[in-house]
Amino acid sequence: ELDAHWRRWEAEPSDKQPIGFILAMEGADPIAEPSQAAEWWDAGLRCVNLVHYGKGPYAVGTGEEGPLTPRGRELLKEIEKLGIILDATHLSDASFFEVMDRYSGPVHASHQNCRALVPGGRQFSDEQIKILIERGGVLGACCDAWMLRAGWKTGVTPRAEVTLAAVADHIERVCDLAGNPSHAAIGSDLDGGFGSEQTPADLDSIADLQKLEGILAARGYGGDAIAAIFHGNWLRFFREHLPG
């Protein structure tokens, strides 16, 4: 069972622990028809968000507005039946609220910031964040500079105007809305598509995310809270919702 696997993994010395990954899909377009979801499950897919940018076959994403499509409602039923975890990232407002009404399975937001701090449809409102918190979800903070400073323009706004302190602001907003640090995490969104020209000035490699520890500690977060934000919340969420 999965719990036994985790116990064996944690018992290993840190330099012997294997590196694992969770197969996720950003934008469900590769699932050509809702009926194919089971094939993807058998191939190892465990997390999916319905759409990336614009209008997709299943939902409406970043940059546009609208509800799920009829096929999207079908796919939602299929992934819930299979136990696939839903990633709410990139959903437009209308699609988000419809998903929350229709889907009762586990949900998280892998890389999502707060609209109260940086306006725009790419970020979630406090209402949306509270819904995810109530559903037991975790939200991973993004490191894209345009999601950290209102009005940011790549190649125009000086990089020095955004630092990792802004990432901590979004983490702290989620913690404040939850009343605890159990739903905030690091999402980063540093997996490709841009370089350091679009990241905080004090982030030049993935290793620099460790600087968030000192920033959060200076704001009064203790060791347990920082550990939860860095990795503990994600581990708890996936331990609970990945199949045994």
Backbone as JSON, one array per atom type, in Angstrom:
{
  "sequence": "ELDAHWRRWEAEPSDKQPIGFILAMEGADPIAEPSQAAEWWDAGLRCVNLVHYGKGPYAVGTGEEGPLTPRGRELLKEIEKLGIILDATHLSDASFFEVMDRYSGPVHASHQNCRALVPGGRQFSDEQIKILIERGGVLGACCDAWMLRAGWKTGVTPRAEVTLAAVADHIERVCDLAGNPSHAAIGSDLDGGFGSEQTPADLDSIADLQKLEGILAARGYGGDAIAAIFHGNWLRFFREHLPG",
  "N": [[0.83, -1.19, 0.0], [0.24, 2.39, -0.36], [0.86, 3.89, 1.95], [2.65, 2.22, 3.27], [4.71, 2.24, 1.44], [5.53, 4.94, 1.64], [6.49, 4.93, 4.27], [8.66, 3.18, 4.08], [10.23, 4.66, 2.32], [10.78, 7.0, 3.84], [12.31, 5.9, 5.84], [14.74, 5.42, 4.72], [18.15, 6.6, 4.42], [18.76, 10.07, 3.7], [20.33, 10.47, 1.43], [19.91, 8.22, 0.01], [17.32, 8.03, -0.72], [14.89, 7.51, -3.2], [14.08, 9.5, -6.12], [10.94, 10.55, -6.94], [8.1, 11.02, -9.16], [5.04, 12.64, -10.09], [2.71, 12.01, -12.49], [1.29, 14.46, -14.39], [-1.07, 16.54, -16.16], [-1.15, 19.46, -17.98], [-3.7, 21.16, -19.05], [-6.2, 19.52, -20.69], [-6.32, 18.72, -23.31], [-4.89, 16.59, -24.72], [-6.37, 14.33, -24.03], [-8.38, 12.95, -26.02], [-11.1, 12.27, -26.15], [-13.66, 12.14, -23.64], [-14.09, 9.47, -22.9], [-11.62, 8.32, -23.13], [-10.22, 8.76, -20.85], [-9.78, 6.7, -19.0], [-7.81, 5.17, -20.25], [-5.65, 6.9, -20.09], [-5.4, 7.01, -17.33], [-4.6, 4.35, -16.83], [-2.13, 4.53, -18.02], [-0.77, 5.99, -16.2], [-1.47, 8.62, -15.51], [-2.23, 11.0, -13.06], [-2.99, 13.51, -12.18], [-4.82, 16.28, -13.42], [-5.43, 19.32, -15.19], [-8.14, 21.06, -16.64], [-7.81, 22.86, -18.73], [-5.58, 25.15, -20.4], [-4.57, 27.93, -21.68], [-7.03, 30.21, -23.0], [-9.91, 29.13, -24.98], [-10.71, 25.84, -24.61], [-11.3, 22.35, -25.49], [-12.68, 21.39, -23.33], [-13.01, 23.27, -21.27], [-12.81, 26.78, -20.28], [-9.97, 28.79, -20.22], [-7.15, 30.71, -18.99], [-7.17, 34.1, -19.93], [-9.55, 34.19, -21.31], [-13.15, 33.95, -20.9], [-15.68, 31.89, -19.54], [-17.94, 29.01, -19.25], [-17.74, 25.42, -18.52], [-17.56, 23.1, -21.25], [-20.01, 20.93, -22.84], [-18.64, 18.47, -23.26], [-16.64, 18.82, -21.42], [-18.0, 18.57, -19.03], [-18.63, 15.9, -19.16], [-16.05, 14.77, -19.11], [-15.24, 15.53, -16.57], [-16.85, 13.92, -14.93], [-15.77, 11.45, -15.58], [-13.06, 11.6, -14.7], [-13.44, 11.95, -12.0], [-14.65, 9.54, -11.29], [-12.55, 7.8, -11.81], [-10.64, 8.63, -10.0], [-8.77, 10.56, -10.49], [-6.84, 13.37, -9.68], [-7.92, 16.72, -9.56], [-6.6, 19.64, -10.96], [-6.98, 22.95, -10.39], [-5.77, 25.12, -11.49], [-5.42, 27.76, -13.86], [-8.1, 27.81, -14.7], [-10.83, 29.7, -15.94], [-12.99, 32.11, -14.31], [-15.78, 31.42, -14.47], [-15.64, 28.75, -15.34], [-14.19, 27.68, -13.21], [-15.95, 27.94, -10.95], [-18.06, 26.36, -11.79], [-16.8, 23.87, -11.99], [-16.2, 23.44, -9.28], [-18.75, 23.11, -8.28], [-19.59, 20.78, -9.55], [-17.69, 18.75, -9.26], [-16.58, 16.45, -6.93], [-14.29, 15.3, -6.05], [-10.74, 15.15, -5.06], [-9.01, 18.28, -5.07], [-6.67, 20.73, -6.15], [-4.39, 23.54, -6.55], [-1.84, 23.82, -8.56], [0.0, 25.8, -9.41], [-0.5, 28.86, -8.63], [-1.47, 32.19, -8.0], [-2.49, 35.11, -6.02], [-5.28, 37.12, -6.54], [-5.99, 39.33, -5.09], [-3.63, 40.57, -4.52], [-2.29, 40.86, -6.96], [-3.99, 42.0, -9.55], [-6.14, 40.42, -12.01], [-7.24, 37.88, -14.32], [-5.7, 35.54, -14.29], [-4.94, 35.04, -11.71], [-6.31, 33.83, -8.59], [-9.29, 34.8, -6.88], [-9.99, 35.89, -3.49], [-12.3, 34.56, -2.67], [-12.3, 32.27, -4.33], [-9.93, 31.06, -3.46], [-10.58, 30.5, -0.8], [-12.56, 28.58, -1.18], [-11.04, 26.44, -2.22], [-9.43, 25.98, 0.01], [-11.37, 25.16, 1.87], [-12.02, 22.79, 0.67], [-9.87, 21.28, 1.25], [-7.62, 21.7, -0.28], [-4.37, 22.53, -1.7], [-2.35, 25.32, -2.49], [0.04, 26.28, -4.77], [2.5, 28.7, -4.84], [3.4, 30.94, -7.48], [6.33, 31.89, -9.41], [6.51, 33.61, -11.52], [7.25, 36.76, -12.77], [5.33, 38.58, -13.75], [3.09, 37.76, -12.49], [3.53, 38.55, -9.99], [3.82, 41.23, -9.66], [1.78, 43.94, -10.21], [1.06, 45.14, -13.44], [3.47, 44.41, -14.56], [5.81, 44.19, -17.21], [7.4, 42.22, -19.49], [10.75, 42.69, -20.38], [10.52, 45.38, -20.18], [9.76, 46.35, -17.56], [11.97, 46.88, -14.89], [13.97, 44.24, -13.71], [14.75, 44.23, -11.07], [12.65, 45.18, -9.6], [11.02, 43.19, -8.61], [11.18, 40.76, -6.13], [11.91, 37.72, -4.27], [10.48, 38.19, -2.01], [7.99, 38.99, -2.82], [6.86, 36.6, -3.67], [6.64, 35.36, -1.21], [4.68, 37.04, -0.17], [2.34, 36.18, -1.47], [2.17, 33.55, -0.56], [1.8, 34.09, 2.14], [-0.66, 35.37, 2.05], [-2.43, 33.28, 1.42], [-2.06, 31.72, 3.7], [-3.09, 33.48, 5.63], [-5.78, 33.64, 4.83], [-6.55, 31.04, 5.29], [-6.04, 30.79, 7.97], [-4.03, 29.32, 8.96], [-0.92, 27.57, 8.19], [-1.38, 25.42, 6.46], [-2.22, 25.13, 3.84], [-0.76, 26.45, 1.97], [1.91, 26.57, -0.4], [4.83, 25.92, -2.45], [4.76, 26.5, -5.83], [6.07, 27.38, -8.07], [6.35, 27.26, -11.08], [8.51, 27.17, -12.76], [9.3, 25.58, -14.84], [9.9, 25.92, -17.5], [9.75, 27.81, -20.63], [10.38, 30.43, -20.06], [13.05, 32.56, -18.9], [15.48, 33.86, -16.54], [14.88, 36.5, -16.94], [12.26, 36.89, -16.37], [11.76, 36.32, -13.78], [11.92, 36.72, -10.15], [14.34, 39.09, -8.94], [16.24, 38.06, -7.19], [16.35, 35.4, -7.74], [18.01, 33.14, -9.39], [18.49, 30.52, -9.93], [17.0, 27.28, -9.4], [17.8, 26.59, -6.88], [17.77, 28.9, -5.43], [15.27, 29.18, -4.36], [15.41, 28.36, -1.78], [15.93, 30.61, -0.32], [13.53, 31.59, 0.48], [13.03, 30.5, 2.95], [14.41, 32.05, 4.91], [13.12, 34.5, 4.48], [10.45, 33.94, 5.18], [10.86, 33.16, 7.82], [11.71, 35.56, 8.95], [9.33, 36.87, 8.97], [7.99, 35.74, 10.99], [7.29, 33.06, 10.82], [7.48, 29.79, 12.01], [9.69, 26.88, 12.29], [8.25, 24.47, 11.77], [6.04, 25.39, 10.33], [7.3, 26.49, 8.08], [8.49, 24.2, 7.02], [6.18, 22.82, 6.32], [5.15, 24.47, 4.29], [7.22, 24.36, 2.43], [7.42, 21.62, 1.73], [5.83, 19.82, 3.18], [3.01, 20.18, 3.06], [2.34, 19.51, 0.43], [3.17, 16.8, 0.4], [1.43, 15.7, 2.33], [-1.06, 16.14, 1.08], [-0.88, 14.6, -1.32], [-0.3, 12.09, -0.3], [-2.7, 11.52, 0.87], [-4.47, 11.47, -1.27], [-3.48, 10.15, -3.58], [-3.74, 6.97, -5.2], [-3.65, 3.81, -3.43]],
  "CA": [[0.0, 0.0, 0.0], [1.0, 3.62, -0.49], [1.4, 4.29, 3.26], [3.84, 1.4, 3.53], [5.77, 2.76, 0.55], [6.06, 6.18, 2.23], [7.27, 4.6, 5.46], [9.96, 2.65, 3.63], [10.98, 5.77, 1.73], [11.26, 7.89, 4.9], [13.29, 5.2, 6.66], [16.02, 5.43, 4.02], [18.96, 7.82, 4.58], [18.35, 11.07, 2.71], [21.09, 10.34, 0.18], [19.51, 6.97, -0.65], [15.9, 8.09, -1.05], [14.67, 7.7, -4.65], [13.31, 10.65, -6.57], [9.72, 10.14, -7.63], [7.36, 12.09, -9.82], [3.62, 12.41, -10.28], [2.37, 12.35, -13.86], [0.21, 15.43, -14.44], [-1.34, 17.07, -17.49], [-1.58, 20.86, -17.94], [-4.58, 21.27, -20.21], [-6.61, 18.14, -20.95], [-6.51, 18.51, -24.75], [-4.45, 15.29, -25.22], [-7.43, 13.35, -23.84], [-9.17, 13.31, -27.2], [-12.5, 12.11, -25.8], [-13.79, 11.78, -22.23], [-14.02, 8.02, -22.71], [-10.22, 7.91, -23.13], [-9.6, 9.07, -19.56], [-9.34, 5.46, -18.36], [-6.54, 4.79, -20.86], [-4.63, 7.76, -19.5], [-5.21, 6.53, -15.95], [-3.79, 3.13, -16.9], [-0.78, 4.94, -18.41], [-0.13, 6.62, -15.05], [-1.91, 9.99, -15.25], [-2.84, 11.11, -11.73], [-3.5, 14.87, -11.97], [-5.11, 16.96, -14.69], [-6.3, 20.5, -15.22], [-8.97, 20.91, -17.83], [-7.51, 23.82, -19.79], [-4.43, 26.01, -20.18], [-4.98, 29.28, -22.08], [-8.08, 30.34, -23.99], [-11.03, 28.2, -25.01], [-10.31, 24.48, -24.93], [-12.42, 21.45, -25.75], [-13.37, 21.02, -22.1], [-13.24, 24.4, -20.38], [-12.21, 28.05, -20.71], [-8.83, 29.06, -19.35], [-6.56, 32.04, -18.84], [-7.28, 35.04, -21.04], [-10.93, 34.23, -21.8], [-14.11, 33.7, -19.82], [-16.78, 31.04, -19.94], [-18.15, 27.79, -18.47], [-17.33, 24.16, -19.1], [-18.3, 22.63, -22.42], [-20.67, 19.65, -22.54], [-17.62, 17.43, -23.16], [-15.94, 19.04, -20.17], [-18.81, 17.99, -17.95], [-18.47, 14.45, -19.27], [-14.71, 14.42, -18.65], [-15.21, 15.72, -15.13], [-17.43, 12.71, -14.35], [-14.84, 10.34, -15.78], [-11.86, 11.69, -13.86], [-13.86, 11.73, -10.61], [-14.87, 8.11, -11.14], [-11.25, 7.13, -11.82], [-9.81, 9.08, -8.88], [-7.76, 11.52, -10.93], [-6.87, 14.63, -8.93], [-8.16, 17.88, -10.41], [-5.81, 20.84, -10.75], [-7.84, 24.07, -10.76], [-4.96, 26.17, -12.09], [-5.73, 28.27, -15.2], [-9.52, 27.88, -15.01], [-11.52, 30.98, -15.87], [-13.87, 32.16, -13.15], [-17.01, 30.65, -14.69], [-15.28, 27.33, -15.35], [-13.79, 27.31, -11.85], [-17.09, 27.76, -10.06], [-18.82, 25.2, -12.25], [-16.05, 22.69, -11.57], [-16.36, 23.24, -7.84], [-20.12, 22.63, -8.05], [-19.83, 19.48, -10.17], [-16.65, 17.76, -8.96], [-16.46, 16.27, -5.48], [-13.02, 14.65, -5.74], [-9.66, 16.01, -4.55], [-8.67, 19.4, -5.94], [-5.6, 21.61, -5.7], [-3.94, 24.49, -7.57], [-0.4, 23.54, -8.53], [0.78, 27.04, -9.54], [-1.59, 29.84, -8.64], [-1.28, 33.31, -7.08], [-3.66, 35.75, -5.4], [-5.78, 38.28, -7.27], [-6.03, 40.49, -4.19], [-2.31, 41.19, -4.55], [-2.0, 41.19, -8.37], [-5.26, 41.83, -10.26], [-6.11, 39.73, -13.29], [-7.91, 36.59, -14.34], [-4.79, 34.41, -14.06], [-4.87, 34.81, -10.28], [-7.58, 33.48, -7.95], [-9.84, 35.72, -5.89], [-10.05, 35.34, -2.13], [-13.42, 33.61, -2.63], [-11.85, 31.02, -4.93], [-8.93, 30.46, -2.57], [-11.29, 29.95, 0.36], [-13.22, 27.33, -1.6], [-10.01, 25.4, -2.27], [-9.05, 25.69, 1.39], [-12.46, 24.37, 2.46], [-11.99, 21.47, 0.06], [-8.64, 20.61, 1.66], [-6.63, 21.86, -1.32], [-3.1, 23.23, -1.49], [-2.06, 26.25, -3.58], [1.47, 26.51, -4.94], [2.8, 30.06, -5.3], [4.17, 31.06, -8.73], [7.47, 32.81, -9.42], [6.47, 34.45, -12.72], [7.27, 38.15, -12.31], [4.09, 39.29, -14.1], [2.09, 37.35, -11.52], [3.98, 39.01, -8.68], [3.76, 42.68, -9.62], [0.78, 44.47, -11.13], [1.58, 45.96, -14.52], [4.78, 43.96, -15.03], [5.96, 43.96, -18.65], [8.68, 41.59, -19.78], [11.62, 43.5, -21.21], [10.29, 46.8, -19.89], [9.87, 46.55, -16.12], [13.27, 46.44, -14.36], [13.87, 42.99, -12.96], [14.98, 44.5, -9.65], [11.41, 45.59, -8.93], [10.36, 42.03, -8.01], [12.06, 39.82, -5.44], [11.21, 36.59, -3.67], [9.56, 38.68, -0.98], [6.66, 39.01, -3.42], [6.36, 35.22, -3.61], [6.23, 35.17, 0.19], [3.41, 37.76, 0.04], [1.23, 35.33, -1.92], [2.11, 32.45, 0.4], [1.24, 34.61, 3.38], [-2.08, 35.65, 1.82], [-3.13, 32.01, 1.55], [-2.02, 31.36, 5.13], [-4.01, 34.36, 6.36], [-7.15, 33.26, 4.5], [-6.81, 29.75, 5.91], [-5.85, 30.86, 9.4], [-2.96, 28.39, 9.29], [-0.03, 27.4, 7.04], [-1.56, 24.07, 5.95], [-2.72, 25.09, 2.46], [0.16, 27.21, 1.12], [3.07, 25.79, -0.83], [5.6, 26.49, -3.56], [4.42, 25.91, -7.12], [7.19, 27.91, -8.84], [6.11, 27.43, -12.52], [9.82, 27.43, -13.35], [9.64, 24.39, -15.62], [10.21, 26.21, -18.89], [8.98, 28.87, -21.27], [11.01, 31.73, -19.82], [14.28, 32.48, -18.13], [15.6, 34.74, -15.39], [14.33, 37.83, -17.24], [10.86, 36.94, -15.95], [11.69, 35.81, -12.42], [12.42, 37.68, -9.16], [15.74, 39.47, -9.12], [17.1, 37.24, -6.35], [16.16, 33.99, -8.1], [18.77, 32.84, -10.61], [18.41, 29.09, -10.16], [16.0, 26.66, -8.52], [18.36, 26.54, -5.53], [17.48, 30.15, -4.73], [14.0, 29.08, -3.63], [15.74, 28.18, -0.36], [15.92, 31.92, 0.33], [12.22, 31.82, 1.07], [13.06, 30.1, 4.36], [14.78, 33.21, 5.71], [12.08, 35.53, 4.33], [9.3, 33.54, 6.0], [11.27, 33.18, 9.23], [11.72, 36.96, 9.37], [7.94, 37.29, 9.13], [7.43, 35.08, 12.16], [6.93, 31.66, 10.6], [8.38, 28.86, 12.67], [10.26, 25.8, 11.48], [7.23, 23.52, 11.32], [5.24, 26.05, 9.29], [8.12, 26.61, 6.87], [8.6, 22.86, 6.45], [4.89, 22.51, 5.69], [5.05, 25.25, 3.05], [8.24, 23.91, 1.48], [7.16, 20.28, 1.2], [4.92, 19.02, 3.99], [1.61, 20.25, 2.62], [2.21, 18.69, -0.78], [3.27, 15.39, 0.77], [0.18, 15.31, 2.99], [-2.15, 16.12, 0.11], [-0.76, 13.47, -2.23], [-0.44, 10.85, 0.48], [-4.12, 11.29, 1.14], [-5.32, 11.34, -2.46], [-2.99, 9.21, -4.58], [-4.26, 5.63, -4.89], [-2.74, 2.88, -2.8]],
  "C": [[0.88, 1.25, 0.0], [1.61, 4.05, 0.83], [2.67, 3.5, 3.58], [5.01, 1.86, 2.67], [6.39, 4.01, 1.15], [6.93, 5.87, 3.44], [8.63, 4.04, 5.09], [10.84, 3.76, 3.08], [11.59, 6.66, 2.82], [12.31, 7.23, 5.77], [14.67, 5.18, 6.02], [16.82, 6.69, 4.37], [18.65, 8.79, 3.44], [19.09, 10.92, 1.39], [20.75, 9.05, -0.57], [18.04, 7.0, -1.1], [15.72, 8.32, -2.56], [13.9, 8.97, -4.93], [12.11, 10.15, -7.36], [9.08, 11.31, -8.34], [5.91, 11.66, -9.95], [3.27, 12.88, -11.68], [1.13, 13.23, -13.88], [0.09, 15.98, -15.86], [-1.85, 18.5, -17.35], [-2.38, 21.16, -19.21], [-4.92, 19.88, -20.71], [-6.78, 17.83, -22.43], [-6.01, 17.15, -25.25], [-5.45, 14.16, -24.97], [-8.47, 13.66, -24.91], [-10.67, 13.23, -26.95], [-12.6, 11.74, -24.32], [-13.65, 10.29, -21.96], [-12.59, 7.51, -22.68], [-9.53, 8.14, -21.78], [-9.07, 7.81, -18.88], [-8.02, 4.98, -18.94], [-5.4, 5.62, -20.28], [-4.35, 7.37, -18.05], [-4.31, 5.29, -15.95], [-2.34, 3.43, -17.28], [-0.06, 5.7, -17.3], [-0.56, 8.03, -14.73], [-2.65, 10.05, -13.91], [-3.39, 12.5, -11.42], [-3.77, 15.5, -13.34], [-5.81, 18.28, -14.42], [-6.94, 20.57, -16.6], [-8.53, 21.77, -19.0], [-6.28, 24.61, -19.41], [-4.87, 27.45, -20.49], [-6.15, 29.21, -23.07], [-9.18, 29.31, -23.87], [-10.54, 26.83, -25.46], [-11.52, 23.6, -25.19], [-13.25, 21.13, -24.51], [-13.75, 22.19, -21.2], [-12.63, 25.66, -20.98], [-11.14, 28.42, -19.7], [-8.38, 30.5, -19.38], [-6.73, 32.87, -20.11], [-8.66, 35.13, -21.64], [-11.85, 33.9, -20.63], [-15.24, 32.83, -20.35], [-16.84, 29.76, -19.12], [-17.52, 26.57, -19.12], [-18.14, 23.88, -20.37], [-19.05, 21.36, -22.02], [-19.68, 18.49, -22.41], [-16.82, 17.57, -21.87], [-16.69, 18.46, -18.99], [-18.72, 16.46, -17.97], [-17.11, 14.02, -18.72], [-14.61, 14.53, -17.14], [-15.77, 14.49, -14.42], [-16.46, 11.55, -14.44], [-13.65, 10.42, -14.83], [-12.22, 11.52, -12.38], [-14.05, 10.24, -10.35], [-13.55, 7.36, -11.04], [-10.41, 7.47, -10.6], [-8.68, 9.99, -9.29], [-7.94, 12.82, -10.17], [-7.05, 15.79, -9.89], [-7.29, 19.05, -10.0], [-6.63, 22.03, -11.27], [-7.08, 25.21, -11.42], [-5.42, 26.48, -13.52], [-7.22, 28.33, -15.53], [-10.02, 29.32, -14.97], [-12.5, 30.96, -14.69], [-15.11, 31.29, -13.33], [-16.73, 29.16, -14.69], [-14.91, 26.85, -13.96], [-15.01, 27.01, -10.99], [-17.97, 26.59, -10.49], [-18.12, 23.9, -11.85], [-16.27, 22.41, -10.09], [-17.76, 22.72, -7.5], [-20.3, 21.18, -8.49], [-18.88, 18.38, -9.71], [-16.46, 17.65, -7.46], [-15.16, 15.57, -5.07], [-11.97, 15.62, -5.25], [-9.27, 17.08, -5.56], [-7.57, 20.24, -5.32], [-5.32, 22.62, -6.8], [-2.43, 24.47, -7.57], [0.45, 24.79, -8.64], [-0.19, 28.2, -9.74], [-1.32, 30.93, -7.6], [-2.59, 33.99, -6.74], [-4.05, 37.04, -6.11], [-5.83, 39.53, -6.39], [-4.71, 41.25, -4.2], [-1.92, 41.64, -5.96], [-3.28, 40.95, -9.16], [-5.08, 41.1, -11.59], [-6.7, 38.34, -13.2], [-7.01, 35.4, -14.11], [-4.68, 34.07, -12.58], [-6.27, 34.46, -9.75], [-7.99, 34.56, -6.95], [-9.8, 35.06, -4.51], [-11.17, 34.31, -2.02], [-13.0, 32.25, -3.19], [-10.85, 30.3, -4.03], [-9.59, 29.82, -1.36], [-12.01, 28.66, 0.02], [-12.22, 26.19, -1.64], [-9.56, 25.01, -0.88], [-10.1, 24.81, 2.05], [-12.49, 22.96, 1.91], [-10.71, 20.69, 0.42], [-7.52, 20.74, 0.66], [-5.38, 22.6, -0.87], [-2.87, 24.11, -2.71], [-0.57, 26.53, -3.62], [1.73, 27.89, -5.53], [3.7, 30.05, -6.53], [5.31, 32.06, -8.58], [7.55, 33.63, -10.71], [6.35, 35.91, -12.3], [5.96, 38.88, -12.61], [2.93, 38.88, -13.22], [2.42, 37.82, -10.1], [3.93, 40.53, -8.54], [2.75, 43.16, -10.66], [1.43, 45.35, -12.19], [2.93, 45.55, -15.03], [4.76, 43.73, -16.54], [7.36, 43.42, -18.92], [9.49, 42.45, -20.74], [11.49, 44.99, -20.99], [10.49, 47.09, -18.41], [11.23, 46.07, -15.63], [13.11, 45.2, -13.49], [14.0, 43.23, -11.46], [13.71, 44.85, -8.89], [10.65, 44.43, -8.3], [11.41, 41.13, -7.38], [11.24, 38.67, -4.87], [10.29, 37.0, -2.52], [8.13, 38.73, -1.52], [6.04, 37.62, -3.45], [5.86, 34.92, -2.19], [4.92, 35.9, 0.49], [2.22, 36.89, -0.34], [1.07, 34.12, -1.01], [1.41, 32.91, 1.67], [-0.25, 34.92, 3.24], [-2.91, 34.38, 1.98], [-3.18, 31.58, 3.01], [-3.01, 32.2, 5.93], [-5.47, 33.97, 6.09], [-7.53, 31.94, 5.16], [-6.79, 29.82, 7.44], [-4.77, 29.91, 9.89], [-2.09, 28.22, 8.04], [-0.23, 26.08, 6.29], [-1.99, 23.98, 4.49], [-1.83, 25.86, 1.49], [1.38, 26.38, 0.81], [3.81, 26.55, -1.92], [5.2, 25.75, -4.84], [5.47, 26.23, -8.17], [6.84, 28.22, -10.3], [7.41, 27.73, -13.25], [10.27, 26.3, -14.28], [9.89, 24.67, -17.09], [9.36, 27.34, -19.44], [9.53, 30.26, -21.06], [12.24, 31.52, -18.97], [14.29, 33.49, -17.0], [15.07, 36.14, -15.65], [12.91, 37.99, -16.73], [10.68, 36.35, -14.56], [12.18, 36.89, -11.45], [13.92, 37.9, -9.28], [16.7, 38.6, -8.32], [16.91, 35.75, -6.59], [16.84, 33.73, -9.44], [18.83, 31.35, -10.91], [17.39, 28.52, -9.18], [16.48, 26.61, -7.08], [18.01, 27.79, -4.73], [16.11, 30.15, -4.06], [14.23, 28.88, -2.13], [15.75, 29.51, 0.4], [14.57, 32.24, 0.95], [12.17, 31.43, 2.54], [13.37, 31.3, 5.25], [13.73, 34.3, 5.65], [10.88, 35.2, 5.21], [9.65, 33.57, 7.48], [11.27, 34.61, 9.76], [10.31, 37.51, 9.57], [7.23, 36.55, 10.27], [7.01, 33.64, 11.97], [7.96, 30.75, 11.25], [8.83, 27.73, 11.76], [9.23, 24.83, 10.94], [6.39, 24.13, 10.19], [6.01, 26.15, 7.99], [8.28, 25.25, 6.21], [7.31, 22.44, 5.75], [4.77, 23.2, 4.34], [6.02, 24.73, 2.01], [7.91, 22.54, 0.89], [6.04, 19.53, 1.91], [3.48, 19.03, 3.51], [1.38, 19.44, 1.36], [2.26, 17.2, -0.44], [1.98, 14.91, 1.42], [-0.95, 15.16, 1.99], [-2.07, 14.87, -0.78], [-0.78, 12.13, -1.51], [-1.91, 10.51, 0.68], [-4.88, 10.9, -0.13], [-4.77, 10.48, -3.59], [-3.47, 7.8, -4.21], [-3.2, 4.75, -4.24], [-2.3, 1.8, -3.78]]
}
